[in-house]
Amino acid sequence: MSFVLEPSRKTNVLARAQVVVLGGGPSGIAAAVAAARSGASVVLVERYGFLGGMGTAAMVTSFCGLHANVHGEIRRVVHGIADEILERLESLGGLNKTHSVFGRTAAQSYDVGAYKCVADDLVAGAGVDLHLHAFAVGVRMEGRAISAIFVETKSGRGAIVGDVFIDCSGDADLAAWAGAPFEKSDALAYPTLMFRLGNVDDALALAEGKPKLRALVEQEERESGEPMPRRAAYINPQAHAREWRANATQIARGDRAVDGTLHDDLRFGEVEGRKQIRRFHDFLRRRVPGFAESYLLEIAPQLGIRETRRIVGAYVLTGDDVLACRDFSDSIGVNGWPVEQHVRGEVDWQWPGARGYHQIPFRCLVARDVTNLLVAGRCASATHEGQASLRVSGPCFAMGQAAGTAAAMIALEKKTLETLDVTTLQDRLRTDGAFLGEP
Ligand SMILES: Cc1cc2nc3c(=O)[nH]c(=O)nc-3n(C[C@H](O)[C@H](O)[C@H](O)COP(=O)(O)OP(=O)(O)OC[C@H]3O[C@@H](n4cnc5c(N)ncnc54)[C@H](O)[C@@H]3O)c2cc1C
């Protein structure tokens, strides 16, 4: 490979804080707010001009994992900062009623615009120093500790200096740069480019279109002789009349999933996603009741990435932990979502046992080999199967709140990851409204 040598340079310090959070998705929002409310100075770094992560940039538009089927009763199990997000969304008129997921649990859809505004208000209200339009590109280490991250901005490169760092990048960018061990599966969950449709006939789509969708996808495949990207395609009404979202594309490169940490895959995936959307929308209009007069309202600003790097932390959550509804003495919150695997052409579901949720151990947030790094969200420590459940928004809020609270305790009380008292952390989380999964 050819290369050019860059001259060494002095980089200005753009910001400095006790806690630095990379990434403003659900885990990063909760981490920054929790750390700031705990009294630490906090910088939140986000590459886009808005917060929400996949929930806004990839137009996920639905919160999963907040609810669980607890012995037959579907109820909300993730609380704390997640409660405030839902309340604020509701007050902006941007929250839908919960909808059933295969009659087994519930999810709740929201408006992307309202979510962006709610996230702004929450982080501003907590006093977080928010650096939007700042793309993190590297790290400075002092021994085994991170001392700064480097960001590229419209005004050039800058350093953000901190005491404790939380990686909420979804891709474990910071953990990987800092040398923490991580895994990346050879069979990554397939990504999806999401889109929304306007002018859908709600009544007809709900009564006939949605229930028949899979059969119609199969008919389309038979009659066109061309496979559709995904037989398991999902279409759902949004908070407002005549507006639906579609989770229907699946972006492959040859016989593997597009990898969200590879530039070449990402540039290919965006264009391929839009091709698939045109085809799927054409199919909806021709065949699916309720969609004949629909139009393409919006395509997500970026390809939705479900899985890339996962750190190998102090504990690695497994699919079996999820299915067995396992408890952990260092629980910092719970997750009620099943194992949802996006495999070639399909989505495979495995449902947890009767209690419906498992506890999330604090050790899943603790990176190894780096002394001042916590990791929350979809890149926390889990196996491929464990991550297929732990990655959704509900547990990401719970992990973020715990990581932020822990980081502030470490920074303010001069603790280390080893000397942090997890019992005190748990007490603080309970005081702040989190549910840790005790009976
Ligand atoms: C297509 C799709 C559909 C999904 N459907 C649902 C659903 O219905 N319900 C649900 O709850 N979950 C769903 N999920 C999963 C869920 O949205 C994500 O897993 C969740 O958002 C992960 O949260 P996170 O905070 O870990 O990371 P992310 O949401 O990925 O946020 C990471 C943030 O970090 C920023 N960032 C990353 N790298 C850098 C960098 N180097 N510098 C600066 N900023 C950076 C990103 O811009 C982003 O804002 C879906 C995911 C996909 C892809």
The ligand as an ORCA input file, in Angstrom:
! r2SCAN-3c Opt
* xyz 0 1
  C     -31.804     -0.686     11.412
  C     -31.840     -0.784     12.885
  C     -33.053     -0.958     13.507
  C     -33.095     -1.003     14.889
  N     -34.318     -1.098     15.487
  C     -34.393     -0.878     16.808
  C     -35.641     -0.673     17.435
  O     -36.693     -0.739     16.806
  N     -35.637     -0.398     18.767
  C     -34.479     -0.305     19.494
  O     -34.529     -0.012     20.689
  N     -33.290     -0.518     18.929
  C     -33.213     -0.774     17.611
  N     -31.995     -0.902     17.028
  C     -30.778     -0.935     17.867
  C     -30.427      0.392     18.501
  O     -30.922      1.508     17.848
  C     -28.936      0.606     18.639
  O     -28.290     -0.572     18.891
  C     -28.679      1.637     19.720
  O     -28.987      2.902     19.189
  C     -27.255      1.566     20.208
  O     -27.019      2.661     21.049
  P     -25.536      3.132     21.332
  O     -25.653      4.331     22.201
  O     -24.738      1.995     21.820
  O     -24.904      3.484     19.917
  P     -25.430      4.296     18.669
  O     -26.897      4.500     18.714
  O     -24.823      3.637     17.497
  O     -24.767      5.735     18.879
  C     -23.394      5.939     18.720
  C     -23.173      7.427     18.547
  O     -21.775      7.688     18.508
  C     -21.474      8.531     17.422
  N     -20.112      8.199     17.011
  C     -19.656      6.991     16.622
  N     -18.355      7.045     16.333
  C     -17.968      8.334     16.537
  C     -16.741      8.998     16.398
  N     -15.635      8.362     16.006
  N     -16.704     10.319     16.687
  C     -17.831     10.992     17.087
  N     -19.016     10.391     17.228
  C     -19.089      9.069     16.963
  C     -22.510      8.211     16.378
  O     -22.691      9.269     15.458
  C     -23.747      7.952     17.250
  O     -24.469      9.142     17.504
  C     -31.908     -0.906     15.651
  C     -30.690     -0.750     15.020
  C     -30.643     -0.686     13.645
  C     -29.329     -0.488     12.999
*
